[in-house]
């Protein structure tokens, strides 16, 4: 139970809206970086083993 209290205190210090905004910013940054990496690789389509026989 101490961990929950410490986490609750942590959220109060930084503020819940700030915590939410940081989480959203991290997700957007991750998607942006992964998109750039995929673009640099040439956007090659990954053909898995289940797609080999399809016409």
C-alpha positions as CSV (number, residue, x, y, z in Angstrom):
1,X,0.0,0.0,0.0
2,X,3.0,2.3,0.5
3,X,3.7,2.2,-3.3
4,X,0.2,3.4,-4.1
5,X,0.5,6.2,-1.6
6,X,3.9,7.2,-3.1
7,X,2.5,7.1,-6.6
8,X,-0.5,9.2,-5.5
9,X,1.8,11.8,-4.0
10,X,3.9,11.8,-7.2
11,X,0.7,12.4,-9.3
12,X,-0.3,15.2,-7.0
13,X,3.2,16.8,-7.3
14,X,3.3,16.8,-11.1
15,X,-0.5,17.2,-11.6
16,X,-2.7,14.6,-13.3
17,X,-3.2,16.8,-16.4
18,X,0.5,17.2,-16.8
19,X,0.9,13.4,-16.5
20,X,-1.7,12.8,-19.2
21,X,-0.1,15.4,-21.5
22,X,3.4,13.8,-21.0
23,X,1.9,10.4,-21.9
24,X,0.2,11.7,-25.0
25,X,3.4,13.5,-26.0
26,X,5.5,10.3,-25.6
27,X,3.0,8.3,-27.7
28,X,3.0,10.9,-30.5
29,X,6.8,11.1,-30.5
30,X,7.0,7.3,-30.7
31,X,4.6,7.2,-33.6
32,X,6.5,10.0,-35.4
33,X,9.9,8.3,-34.9
34,X,8.6,4.9,-36.0
35,X,7.1,6.6,-39.1
36,X,10.3,8.3,-40.0
37,X,12.3,5.1,-39.6
38,X,9.8,3.2,-41.8
39,X,10.1,6.0,-44.4
40,X,13.9,5.9,-44.3
41,X,13.8,2.1,-45.0
42,X,11.8,2.9,-48.1
43,X,8.4,1.8,-46.8
44,X,9.0,-1.8,-47.9
45,X,5.9,-3.9,-47.5
46,X,6.4,-6.8,-45.2
47,X,5.1,-10.0,-46.8
48,X,4.5,-12.5,-44.1
49,X,4.2,-16.3,-44.6
50,X,0.4,-16.1,-44.7
51,X,0.5,-13.7,-47.7
52,X,2.7,-15.7,-50.0
53,X,0.1,-17.7,-51.9
54,X,-2.5,-14.9,-52.3
55,X,-3.2,-13.4,-55.8
